[in-house]
Amino acid sequence: MIKIIESLEITYGGLPAGGNFDKIAESEYQIGMAKFSEACHCIMGSLNRASEYKTDGRQAVKLELHHIDEEIGLLEKIKRTYGNDIYIDKFNENCDRRDLKDILDNAFELKNIAERGKSAIKIQDYDETLIKMGKLAYNCVIGLCEAIEMNHSDWQVPLTYDSNVFNHPSLDLNVLRARKYFRDTFKETWS
């Protein structure tokens, strides 16, 4: 039987639904942050469910492959969609420094949760590929939070187009790494 200890035993790897951005969303820009965080939350949920099956572990992971692939696809789509200038314009129309403070406070808290979860993943009679996929999901959340911290730490409103977190290079890299690992290693190992 497959057993993953620590953070993958916690439902959704301890990541809150929507990264708690959904609770503070005053604009579609923030909704994009919530959707991105939710996709990572769902990847961790699939990894968690795969670890809890009482039957053959290989079959359990196979059942979750499609969902993980779909969520990584959502990460890519969310980046493309919310990276458009219109979402910065809409934020600037409806939001102010208090909203930006809420985003930064939430990003700080979510980043701490993701870093603790990532460092808590340990292996107990388990294949390294599942652990690596979990760490990559955490990295996507951490990358979002770091992009928020780097691009919005000056608290300047209105936001500029170049401050859009969905176009931040480190976020691109984290999503690309998750896709590449899923396609080249994870899916091949468990298909």
Z-matrix of the N, CA and C atoms (Angstrom, degrees):
N
C 1 1.452
C 2 1.528 1 109.53
N 3 1.309 2 115.53 1 144.09
C 4 1.452 3 121.89 2 178.96
C 5 1.515 4 109.31 3 -80.60
N 6 1.295 5 116.38 4 137.20
C 7 1.463 6 120.61 5 177.29
C 8 1.515 7 108.61 6 -138.56
N 9 1.301 8 115.75 7 120.71
C 10 1.459 9 120.70 8 174.27
C 11 1.513 10 106.13 9 -111.59
N 12 1.311 11 116.89 10 130.34
C 13 1.457 12 118.33 11 -178.34
C 14 1.515 13 110.90 12 -104.91
N 15 1.296 14 113.96 13 168.75
C 16 1.458 15 123.57 14 177.86
C 17 1.519 16 111.85 15 67.22
N 18 1.329 17 118.93 16 -125.39
C 19 1.466 18 121.18 17 -165.50
C 20 1.521 19 114.24 18 -66.21
N 21 1.311 20 119.97 19 -25.17
C 22 1.456 21 119.01 20 178.37
C 23 1.524 22 111.72 21 -81.08
N 24 1.328 23 117.85 22 -13.32
C 25 1.462 24 119.99 23 173.46
C 26 1.522 25 110.46 24 -78.30
N 27 1.308 26 116.83 25 -22.77
C 28 1.454 27 121.14 26 177.44
C 29 1.519 28 106.62 27 -78.64
N 30 1.316 29 116.87 28 129.55
C 31 1.451 30 119.99 29 -179.39
C 32 1.520 31 110.34 30 -52.74
N 33 1.309 32 115.51 31 132.40
C 34 1.463 33 123.57 32 -179.63
C 35 1.526 34 112.52 33 59.10
N 36 1.303 35 117.56 34 25.47
C 37 1.455 36 121.59 35 177.52
C 38 1.512 37 113.67 36 60.40
N 39 1.334 38 116.29 37 18.96
C 40 1.460 39 121.27 38 179.98
C 41 1.522 40 113.67 39 83.80
N 42 1.334 41 117.12 40 -3.00
C 43 1.466 42 120.24 41 -179.29
C 44 1.531 43 109.86 42 -76.89
N 45 1.324 44 117.76 43 128.92
C 46 1.462 45 119.89 44 178.84
C 47 1.531 46 111.23 45 -70.76
N 48 1.317 47 116.02 46 148.36
C 49 1.466 48 120.90 47 176.76
C 50 1.525 49 109.33 48 -55.95
N 51 1.318 50 115.94 49 132.71
C 52 1.458 51 120.14 50 179.14
C 53 1.516 52 114.04 51 65.02
N 54 1.325 53 117.02 52 9.61
C 55 1.461 54 121.02 53 -178.51
C 56 1.513 55 112.47 54 60.97
N 57 1.316 56 116.08 55 15.46
C 58 1.475 57 125.24 56 -173.79
C 59 1.527 58 112.48 57 66.02
N 60 1.323 59 118.12 58 3.81
C 61 1.464 60 120.08 59 174.70
C 62 1.522 61 110.28 60 -67.82
N 63 1.333 62 116.66 61 -29.84
C 64 1.461 63 119.90 62 179.84
C 65 1.527 64 111.85 63 -63.11
N 66 1.310 65 116.94 64 -25.18
C 67 1.471 66 121.11 65 -179.11
C 68 1.528 67 112.71 66 -77.59
N 69 1.328 68 116.34 67 -19.04
C 70 1.474 69 119.98 68 -178.16
C 71 1.521 70 112.25 69 -115.11
N 72 1.330 71 117.15 70 3.70
C 73 1.467 72 120.94 71 -172.47
C 74 1.520 73 112.50 72 -65.06
N 75 1.307 74 114.87 73 119.49
C 76 1.461 75 122.98 74 175.06
C 77 1.529 76 110.34 75 -116.54
N 78 1.327 77 116.19 76 -3.10
C 79 1.463 78 120.48 77 -178.46
C 80 1.520 79 108.99 78 -149.17
N 81 1.316 80 115.23 79 165.20
C 82 1.464 81 119.76 80 177.13
C 83 1.527 82 111.26 81 -66.72
N 84 1.313 83 117.49 82 -27.33
C 85 1.467 84 121.38 83 176.53
C 86 1.534 85 109.40 84 -59.23
N 87 1.321 86 116.73 85 -44.92
C 88 1.462 87 121.26 86 178.10
C 89 1.530 88 111.19 87 -70.39
N 90 1.317 89 116.66 88 -33.69
C 91 1.470 90 119.79 89 175.93
C 92 1.525 91 109.47 90 -62.69
N 93 1.330 92 117.02 91 -37.41
C 94 1.468 93 120.55 92 175.17
C 95 1.517 94 111.73 93 -60.18
N 96 1.328 95 116.58 94 -40.95
C 97 1.468 96 120.83 95 176.97
C 98 1.520 97 110.19 96 -62.80
N 99 1.337 98 116.41 97 -40.67
C 100 1.467 99 121.02 98 179.34
C 101 1.527 100 110.47 99 -65.87
N 102 1.322 101 117.58 100 -43.11
C 103 1.464 102 120.89 101 -179.74
C 104 1.534 103 111.02 102 -64.56
N 105 1.325 104 115.93 103 -41.80
C 106 1.467 105 120.51 104 179.12
C 107 1.532 106 109.78 105 -61.58
N 108 1.325 107 115.98 106 -47.23
C 109 1.470 108 120.80 107 179.62
C 110 1.516 109 110.74 108 -63.74
N 111 1.326 110 116.95 109 -38.14
C 112 1.462 111 121.59 110 179.54
C 113 1.525 112 111.70 111 -63.18
N 114 1.331 113 117.09 112 -39.49
C 115 1.464 114 120.12 113 178.40
C 116 1.533 115 110.61 114 -62.43
N 117 1.318 116 117.40 115 -40.63
C 118 1.479 117 120.70 116 177.12
C 119 1.528 118 110.14 117 -66.38
N 120 1.315 119 116.64 118 -41.26
C 121 1.460 120 123.61 119 176.55
C 122 1.535 121 109.13 120 -56.68
N 123 1.333 122 117.23 121 -42.48
C 124 1.463 123 121.41 122 -178.86
C 125 1.525 124 112.21 123 -70.48
N 126 1.328 125 117.38 124 -36.74
C 127 1.470 126 119.75 125 175.73
C 128 1.522 127 109.04 126 -60.32
N 129 1.327 128 116.54 127 -45.86
C 130 1.466 129 119.62 128 179.17
C 131 1.530 130 110.77 129 -63.61
N 132 1.322 131 117.68 130 -35.76
C 133 1.460 132 120.93 131 176.97
C 134 1.519 133 111.57 132 -63.13
N 135 1.329 134 116.97 133 -40.69
C 136 1.467 135 120.39 134 177.78
C 137 1.527 136 111.12 135 -65.27
N 138 1.310 137 116.44 136 -41.44
C 139 1.465 138 119.86 137 178.20
C 140 1.533 139 109.99 138 -64.48
N 141 1.321 140 116.12 139 -39.88
C 142 1.466 141 121.01 140 177.51
C 143 1.520 142 110.99 141 -62.74
N 144 1.346 143 116.89 142 -47.85
C 145 1.472 144 120.11 143 -179.76
C 146 1.522 145 110.83 144 -61.10
N 147 1.328 146 116.74 145 -40.49
C 148 1.465 147 119.74 146 179.26
C 149 1.524 148 110.72 147 -61.10
N 150 1.310 149 117.30 148 -32.66
C 151 1.473 150 120.34 149 -178.31
C 152 1.525 151 112.33 150 -78.72
N 153 1.334 152 117.18 151 -16.73
C 154 1.461 153 120.31 152 -175.54
C 155 1.521 154 114.26 153 -96.26
N 156 1.337 155 117.62 154 -10.77
C 157 1.454 156 118.97 155 -179.35
C 158 1.514 157 110.26 156 -59.99
N 159 1.304 158 115.83 157 140.16
C 160 1.463 159 121.00 158 -178.41
C 161 1.527 160 111.88 159 -87.64
N 162 1.329 161 116.36 160 -8.23
C 163 1.463 162 120.52 161 -178.64
C 164 1.517 163 109.64 162 -97.39
N 165 1.305 164 115.48 163 -160.86
C 166 1.454 165 122.38 164 179.45
C 167 1.528 166 111.50 165 -54.35
N 168 1.310 167 115.73 166 124.35
C 169 1.460 168 120.79 167 -177.84
C 170 1.511 169 113.54 168 -61.95
N 171 1.322 170 117.87 169 -37.85
C 172 1.464 171 121.10 170 -179.95
C 173 1.524 172 109.80 171 -61.16
N 174 1.318 173 117.37 172 -43.85
C 175 1.458 174 120.68 173 178.72
C 176 1.533 175 110.85 174 -64.50
N 177 1.316 176 116.80 175 -36.63
C 178 1.466 177 121.05 176 -179.69
C 179 1.523 178 110.72 177 -61.79
N 180 1.324 179 117.16 178 -44.80
C 181 1.464 180 120.37 179 -179.85
C 182 1.529 181 109.88 180 -67.12
N 183 1.327 182 117.39 181 -39.28
C 184 1.465 183 120.36 182 178.15
C 185 1.524 184 111.24 183 -56.85
N 186 1.308 185 116.70 184 -38.50
C 187 1.459 186 120.67 185 179.94
C 188 1.526 187 112.22 186 -64.10
N 189 1.310 188 117.18 187 -28.15
C 190 1.463 189 121.27 188 -177.78
C 191 1.529 190 113.63 189 -94.97
N 192 1.339 191 117.90 190 -9.16
C 193 1.468 192 120.71 191 -177.05
C 194 1.524 193 112.97 192 -55.21
N 195 1.320 194 117.18 193 -47.13
C 196 1.463 195 120.95 194 -177.33
C 197 1.530 196 110.66 195 -61.52
N 198 1.312 197 116.49 196 -41.73
C 199 1.465 198 119.62 197 -178.61
C 200 1.527 199 111.44 198 -66.55
N 201 1.313 200 117.11 199 -41.84
C 202 1.468 201 120.67 200 178.50
C 203 1.534 202 109.98 201 -63.18
N 204 1.332 203 116.77 202 -44.02
C 205 1.460 204 121.72 203 178.13
C 206 1.529 205 110.31 204 -59.71
N 207 1.325 206 116.74 205 -44.01
C 208 1.460 207 121.73 206 179.16
C 209 1.532 208 111.46 207 -62.09
N 210 1.311 209 117.47 208 -41.78
C 211 1.474 210 120.89 209 -178.94
C 212 1.525 211 111.91 210 -69.28
N 213 1.327 212 117.61 211 -36.88
C 214 1.468 213 119.48 212 175.32
C 215 1.526 214 109.25 213 -65.56
N 216 1.330 215 116.96 214 -38.89
C 217 1.467 216 120.44 215 174.64
C 218 1.526 217 111.87 216 -60.16
N 219 1.330 218 116.63 217 -37.49
C 220 1.463 219 120.31 218 176.76
C 221 1.527 220 111.28 219 -65.79
N 222 1.339 221 117.06 220 -39.94
C 223 1.463 222 119.41 221 176.47
C 224 1.532 223 110.37 222 -56.53
N 225 1.323 224 115.96 223 -45.07
C 226 1.463 225 120.72 224 -179.93
C 227 1.538 226 110.89 225 -64.06
N 228 1.328 227 116.10 226 -44.24
C 229 1.469 228 120.68 227 -178.85
C 230 1.528 229 111.33 228 -66.57
N 231 1.321 230 117.19 229 -41.91
C 232 1.466 231 121.50 230 179.63
C 233 1.519 232 110.15 231 -61.43
N 234 1.329 233 117.29 232 -42.64
C 235 1.464 234 120.55 233 177.89
C 236 1.523 235 111.25 234 -60.23
N 237 1.332 236 116.23 235 -45.21
C 238 1.475 237 120.09 236 -179.75
C 239 1.536 238 110.91 237 -64.67
N 240 1.314 239 115.54 238 -46.53
C 241 1.466 240 120.09 239 -175.82
C 242 1.518 241 111.63 240 -66.03
N 243 1.323 242 116.90 241 -56.27
C 244 1.461 243 120.67 242 -172.96
C 245 1.523 244 112.77 243 -80.57
N 246 1.322 245 117.08 244 -3.11
C 247 1.459 246 121.06 245 172.88
C 248 1.522 247 112.65 246 -78.89
N 249 1.324 248 116.69 247 -4.56
C 250 1.466 249 121.30 248 179.54
C 251 1.528 250 111.10 249 -75.79
N 252 1.328 251 115.75 250 146.90
C 253 1.465 252 122.34 251 -177.14
C 254 1.532 253 113.36 252 -59.89
N 255 1.312 254 117.73 253 -28.08
C 256 1.462 255 120.75 254 -176.93
C 257 1.527 256 112.05 255 -57.49
N 258 1.331 257 117.47 256 -32.34
C 259 1.466 258 120.59 257 -178.19
C 260 1.527 259 111.59 258 -73.78
N 261 1.315 260 116.96 259 -29.21
C 262 1.465 261 120.50 260 172.93
C 263 1.529 262 108.94 261 -71.05
N 264 1.330 263 116.59 262 -43.00
C 265 1.472 264 120.02 263 177.45
C 266 1.526 265 111.19 264 -57.99
N 267 1.328 266 116.36 265 -44.62
C 268 1.472 267 119.84 266 -178.70
C 269 1.527 268 111.02 267 -67.30
N 270 1.319 269 117.58 268 -37.66
C 271 1.462 270 120.53 269 175.80
C 272 1.524 271 109.43 270 -60.26
N 273 1.312 272 115.85 271 -47.71
C 274 1.468 273 120.15 272 -177.87
C 275 1.530 274 112.51 273 -63.24
N 276 1.312 275 117.16 274 -31.21
C 277 1.471 276 120.92 275 178.34
C 278 1.525 277 112.15 276 -69.64
N 279 1.324 278 116.97 277 -36.01
C 280 1.469 279 120.80 278 -168.40
C 281 1.523 280 115.73 279 -113.50
N 282 1.316 281 117.93 280 -8.70
C 283 1.461 282 119.72 281 -170.72
C 284 1.513 283 112.00 282 -125.80
N 285 1.330 284 114.81 283 165.37
C 286 1.458 285 120.65 284 179.78
C 287 1.527 286 109.71 285 -139.68
N 288 1.324 287 115.71 286 -167.07
C 289 1.476 288 120.91 287 -176.83
C 290 1.529 289 112.61 288 -61.70
N 291 1.316 290 117.98 289 -31.69
C 292 1.479 291 119.81 290 177.82
C 293 1.522 292 110.36 291 -62.97
N 294 1.330 293 116.30 292 -40.82
C 295 1.463 294 120.23 293 178.04
C 296 1.524 295 110.69 294 -65.05
N 297 1.327 296 115.99 295 -40.11
C 298 1.458 297 120.32 296 177.54
C 299 1.528 298 110.36 297 -65.16
N 300 1.318 299 117.32 298 -39.56
C 301 1.467 300 120.94 299 175.94
C 302 1.530 301 110.42 300 -61.05
N 303 1.318 302 117.87 301 -42.80
C 304 1.464 303 121.27 302 177.55
C 305 1.528 304 111.52 303 -60.17
N 306 1.330 305 115.72 304 -41.44
C 307 1.470 306 120.20 305 178.14
C 308 1.524 307 109.96 306 -62.50
N 309 1.322 308 117.09 307 -48.43
C 310 1.467 309 121.03 308 -178.52
C 311 1.525 310 111.66 309 -63.86
N 312 1.332 311 117.62 310 -43.25
C 313 1.470 312 120.75 311 178.28
C 314 1.527 313 110.94 312 -61.81
N 315 1.318 314 115.72 313 -43.78
C 316 1.460 315 119.73 314 -179.92
C 317 1.526 316 110.96 315 -65.77
N 318 1.334 317 116.88 316 -42.22
C 319 1.468 318 120.77 317 179.16
C 320 1.524 319 110.84 318 -60.96
N 321 1.323 320 117.03 319 -41.02
C 322 1.463 321 121.19 320 179.09
C 323 1.533 322 110.17 321 -61.34
N 324 1.311 323 116.94 322 -46.59
C 325 1.471 324 121.39 323 -179.58
C 326 1.526 325 111.37 324 -66.32
N 327 1.329 326 117.38 325 -44.78
C 328 1.465 327 121.49 326 -179.21
C 329 1.527 328 111.00 327 -64.98
N 330 1.313 329 117.08 328 -39.82
C 331 1.474 330 120.47 329 178.24
C 332 1.527 331 110.11 330 -61.08
N 333 1.320 332 117.84 331 -42.22
C 334 1.470 333 120.61 332 177.97
C 335 1.523 334 111.45 333 -62.13
N 336 1.325 335 117.31 334 -42.20
C 337 1.470 336 121.47 335 178.03
C 338 1.526 337 110.01 336 -60.87
N 339 1.334 338 116.48 337 -46.91
C 340 1.467 339 120.74 338 -178.23
C 341 1.533 340 111.82 339 -66.66
N 342 1.314 341 117.41 340 -39.81
C 343 1.473 342 119.69 341 178.70
C 344 1.517 343 111.57 342 -65.71
N 345 1.342 344 116.90 343 -40.78
C 346 1.475 345 119.91 344 176.72
C 347 1.524 346 110.64 345 -64.00
N 348 1.322 347 116.62 346 -43.03
C 349 1.460 348 120.42 347 178.86
C 350 1.514 349 112.06 348 -62.56
N 351 1.311 350 116.27 349 -45.13
C 352 1.465 351 120.62 350 -179.69
C 353 1.524 352 111.01 351 -61.75
N 354 1.305 353 117.34 352 -42.68
C 355 1.472 354 119.59 353 -178.40
C 356 1.528 355 112.36 354 -73.79
N 357 1.337 356 116.85 355 -17.34
C 358 1.465 357 120.00 356 -178.15
C 359 1.527 358 113.34 357 -88.64
N 360 1.338 359 117.37 358 -11.06
C 361 1.470 360 118.76 359 -179.41
C 362 1.520 361 109.07 360 -66.22
N 363 1.305 362 114.38 361 126.55
C 364 1.464 363 121.03 362 177.46
C 365 1.524 364 107.85 363 -134.26
N 366 1.301 365 115.46 364 161.20
C 367 1.466 366 120.59 365 -178.51
C 368 1.522 367 109.70 366 -108.48
N 369 1.310 368 114.76 367 134.22
C 370 1.457 369 121.20 368 172.73
C 371 1.523 370 106.03 369 -136.61
N 372 1.307 371 117.31 370 105.38
C 373 1.460 372 122.04 371 -178.21
C 374 1.519 373 111.66 372 51.97
N 375 1.320 374 116.54 373 48.99
C 376 1.443 375 118.15 374 -176.25
C 377 1.507 376 112.09 375 -141.91
N 378 1.304 377 115.15 376 155.44
C 379 1.453 378 122.13 377 -179.94
C 380 1.537 379 110.54 378 -73.91
N 381 1.291 380 116.03 379 136.84
C 382 1.468 381 122.92 380 -178.25
C 383 1.529 382 112.84 381 -61.24
N 384 1.339 383 117.68 382 -26.23
C 385 1.465 384 119.34 383 -175.59
C 386 1.534 385 112.11 384 -63.22
N 387 1.313 386 117.60 385 -36.58
C 388 1.464 387 119.51 386 179.81
C 389 1.526 388 110.85 387 -68.41
N 390 1.317 389 116.28 388 -41.03
C 391 1.464 390 121.16 389 178.59
C 392 1.530 391 109.77 390 -62.69
N 393 1.328 392 116.53 391 -44.23
C 394 1.473 393 120.77 392 -179.84
C 395 1.526 394 110.55 393 -62.95
N 396 1.333 395 117.82 394 -40.68
C 397 1.468 396 120.25 395 178.93
C 398 1.526 397 109.90 396 -63.25
N 399 1.321 398 117.80 397 -39.76
C 400 1.458 399 121.39 398 176.70
C 401 1.512 400 112.20 399 -62.76
N 402 1.319 401 116.43 400 -42.86
C 403 1.466 402 120.11 401 178.92
C 404 1.523 403 111.32 402 -64.50
N 405 1.326 404 116.95 403 -36.07
C 406 1.466 405 119.96 404 177.92
C 407 1.527 406 111.24 405 -67.86
N 408 1.318 407 117.58 406 -36.63
C 409 1.470 408 120.60 407 175.96
C 410 1.531 409 109.98 408 -64.12
N 411 1.333 410 116.30 409 -44.65
C 412 1.467 411 119.29 410 175.95
C 413 1.531 412 110.64 411 -60.10
N 414 1.339 413 117.04 412 -40.15
C 415 1.465 414 120.40 413 179.73
C 416 1.527 415 111.85 414 -61.31
N 417 1.327 416 117.28 415 -34.43
C 418 1.467 417 119.76 416 177.83
C 419 1.522 418 110.39 417 -64.86
N 420 1.326 419 117.20 418 -42.79
C 421 1.470 420 120.65 419 177.59
C 422 1.524 421 109.97 420 -64.88
N 423 1.322 422 116.07 421 -46.32
C 424 1.470 423 120.41 422 179.35
C 425 1.528 424 109.66 423 -60.52
N 426 1.334 425 117.04 424 -41.37
C 427 1.469 426 120.96 425 178.74
C 428 1.518 427 112.11 426 -61.81
N 429 1.328 428 117.60 427 -40.90
C 430 1.464 429 120.71 428 176.51
C 431 1.522 430 110.17 429 -61.11
N 432 1.321 431 116.10 430 -47.29
C 433 1.469 432 120.43 431 -177.96
C 434 1.525 433 111.61 432 -64.98
N 435 1.319 434 116.89 433 -39.87
C 436 1.467 435 119.85 434 177.74
C 437 1.523 436 111.23 435 -66.76
N 438 1.327 437 117.15 436 -38.29
C 439 1.468 438 119.89 437 177.12
C 440 1.528 439 110.09 438 -63.32
N 441 1.319 440 116.56 439 -40.51
C 442 1.466 441 120.21 440 177.12
C 443 1.525 442 109.96 441 -61.80
N 444 1.339 443 116.23 442 -47.97
C 445 1.464 444 120.27 443 -179.16
C 446 1.527 445 111.46 444 -61.57
N 447 1.336 446 116.80 445 -43.66
C 448 1.470 447 120.07 446 -177.81
C 449 1.525 448 111.93 447 -70.94
N 450 1.327 449 117.17 448 -40.92
C 451 1.456 450 120.28 449 -173.03
C 452 1.527 451 113.82 450 -84.80
N 453 1.325 452 117.63 451 -20.50
C 454 1.465 453 119.70 452 -174.37
C 455 1.522 454 114.01 453 -124.63
N 456 1.322 455 117.81 454 10.21
C 457 1.470 456 120.38 455 -177.06
C 458 1.529 457 112.83 456 -67.61
N 459 1.328 458 117.26 457 -17.34
C 460 1.464 459 119.38 458 179.07
C 461 1.536 460 112.70 459 -81.88
N 462 1.324 461 116.55 460 -5.91
C 463 1.473 462 123.52 461 176.79
C 464 1.522 463 112.72 462 61.12
N 465 1.310 464 117.26 463 23.45
C 466 1.461 465 120.45 464 -177.60
C 467 1.525 466 111.71 465 -82.23
N 468 1.316 467 114.85 466 121.76
C 469 1.457 468 122.43 467 172.89
C 470 1.520 469 105.26 468 -124.08
N 471 1.297 470 120.98 469 130.71
C 472 1.454 471 126.23 470 11.66
C 473 1.532 472 112.66 471 -75.92
N 474 1.336 473 114.02 472 152.62
C 475 1.455 474 120.57 473 177.10
C 476 1.525 475 109.08 474 -72.04
N 477 1.307 476 115.84 475 151.54
C 478 1.462 477 121.01 476 175.60
C 479 1.523 478 108.84 477 -99.98
N 480 1.310 479 116.24 478 158.02
C 481 1.468 480 120.11 479 -178.96
C 482 1.528 481 111.99 480 -60.20
N 483 1.327 482 116.16 481 -36.80
C 484 1.466 483 118.19 482 -178.62
C 485 1.525 484 113.03 483 -74.25
N 486 1.337 485 117.55 484 -5.12
C 487 1.466 486 119.62 485 177.10
C 488 1.530 487 112.47 486 -93.39
N 489 1.320 488 117.13 487 4.06
C 490 1.465 489 120.59 488 -179.51
C 491 1.527 490 109.85 489 -63.61
N 492 1.328 491 116.43 490 118.20
C 493 1.469 492 120.98 491 -175.65
C 494 1.517 493 112.67 492 -64.08
N 495 1.320 494 117.54 493 -25.99
C 496 1.465 495 120.26 494 -177.64
C 497 1.517 496 112.88 495 -73.58
N 498 1.329 497 116.74 496 -8.45
C 499 1.468 498 121.46 497 175.47
C 500 1.522 499 112.13 498 -107.41
N 501 1.314 500 116.86 499 9.52
C 502 1.472 501 120.30 500 -177.84
C 503 1.530 502 109.89 501 -71.74
N 504 1.335 503 117.93 502 133.58
C 505 1.467 504 120.91 503 -176.65
C 506 1.532 505 114.36 504 -58.03
N 507 1.332 506 118.11 505 -36.27
C 508 1.466 507 118.44 506 -178.63
C 509 1.524 508 111.39 507 -69.97
N 510 1.320 509 116.91 508 -31.19
C 511 1.464 510 119.67 509 176.58
C 512 1.529 511 109.44 510 -69.16
N 513 1.338 512 116.02 511 -42.65
C 514 1.469 513 120.37 512 175.28
C 515 1.523 514 110.48 513 -54.90
N 516 1.318 515 116.00 514 -47.85
C 517 1.459 516 121.57 515 -176.81
C 518 1.526 517 111.83 516 -63.42
N 519 1.332 518 117.90 517 -42.51
C 520 1.464 519 120.25 518 -179.76
C 521 1.529 520 112.17 519 -65.17
N 522 1.320 521 117.15 520 -40.84
C 523 1.467 522 120.27 521 178.99
C 524 1.530 523 109.66 522 -69.11
N 525 1.322 524 116.95 523 -41.33
C 526 1.466 525 121.04 524 177.47
C 527 1.536 526 111.00 525 -60.35
N 528 1.311 527 117.14 526 -43.11
C 529 1.473 528 120.44 527 178.87
C 530 1.529 529 111.46 528 -63.59
N 531 1.334 530 117.05 529 -40.77
C 532 1.470 531 120.30 530 178.55
C 533 1.527 532 109.80 531 -63.46
N 534 1.327 533 117.34 532 -45.44
C 535 1.471 534 120.80 533 179.63
C 536 1.514 535 110.96 534 -62.67
N 537 1.325 536 116.72 535 -47.67
C 538 1.467 537 121.20 536 -177.95
C 539 1.526 538 110.99 537 -62.15
N 540 1.311 539 117.46 538 -45.61
C 541 1.462 540 119.96 539 -179.74
C 542 1.530 541 110.44 540 -64.62
N 543 1.321 542 116.67 541 -42.48
C 544 1.466 543 119.46 542 179.14
C 545 1.525 544 109.99 543 -59.82
N 546 1.322 545 116.47 544 -48.82
C 547 1.463 546 121.95 545 -175.80
C 548 1.531 547 112.25 546 -69.14
N 549 1.327 548 117.05 547 -46.47
C 550 1.457 549 120.55 548 -171.30
C 551 1.521 550 114.57 549 -85.93
N 552 1.311 551 118.14 550 -26.47
C 553 1.464 552 120.21 551 -174.21
C 554 1.520 553 112.66 552 -125.36
N 555 1.313 554 117.18 553 -58.18
C 556 1.459 555 121.03 554 -172.64
C 557 1.530 556 112.03 555 -60.84
N 558 1.320 557 116.35 556 -52.38
C 559 1.457 558 120.35 557 -178.72
C 560 1.522 559 111.25 558 -63.99
N 561 1.316 560 116.35 559 -41.05
C 562 1.474 561 120.17 560 179.58
C 563 1.527 562 111.20 561 -64.36
N 564 1.312 563 117.16 562 -37.76
C 565 1.471 564 121.41 563 -179.43
C 566 1.513 565 111.82 564 -67.49
N 567 1.338 566 116.70 565 -38.83
C 568 1.469 567 119.84 566 -170.54
C 569 1.534 568 114.51 567 -104.58
N 570 1.334 569 118.47 568 -4.91
C 571 1.477 570 119.83 569 179.17
C 572 1.498 571 112.10 570 -75.01
